[in-house]
Amino acid sequence: MFAHRISSLALVALLATTPLTAQQSTSRAVIVSGHGGGFSALENLDTPGTRDFKTGYSVGGGVGVQLSRYVVLRSDFTYARDEFRLNGTRTGEHLKKYFYGGAVQLQYPFAGGFTPYLLAGGGAVTLKPINNGSRTKGQGTFGAGFSYAIPGSAVSLFSEGLGYAYKPDGIGGSLAGVTKTQFDLAWTGGLSYRIHL
């Protein structure tokens, strides 16, 4: 058991320090990532603009499969929490949001490790007002970001904005009577680890 653990640690260390020039002999890879940052609801909940949410926070992670130098299929999960406001006043009532789904990421790697990208996809969001049950709705996902591959390792730093569009109708609590399509934005930074195939 001890020898197995030592071997596993050695393999992870080897993967993390393998030069990128050697790793890039193939463009196919599995990418594991984690991120955290802010979360903003971009729309008011009603037409008069009396109900909205204070900026909150988000955390999450994902797994992607790089099919070519320019295309990644990714699956993501984001947990977000923000506070309901009435006429600009905080109410102490929070809403938990669980976003999950998939997207196609189109990217353009530059020499030096800098890669900007765009993505679009969809999935579902589970909305959970405090003490008021939960409801799952369909959602569309869109976004943009960039990553920077740390020289000499399989680790990259990235920053991205993920937008979500959904319609939270038929839900109680702070969302009672809401019929407007909502647009939310998670703005995050994180780390990813690339496993070449």
Secondary structure, DSSP 8 states (H G I E B T S, - for coil): -HHHHHHHHHHHHHHHHS-HHHHTT---EEEEEEEEEEEEE-S-SSTTS-EEEEEEEEEEEEEEEE-SSSEEEEEEEEEEEEEEEETTEEEEEEEEEEEEEEEEEEE---TTSEEEEEEEEEEEEEEEETTS--EEEEEEEEEEEEEEE-TTSSEEEEEEEEEEEE--TT--GGGTT--S-EEEEEEEEEEEEEEE-
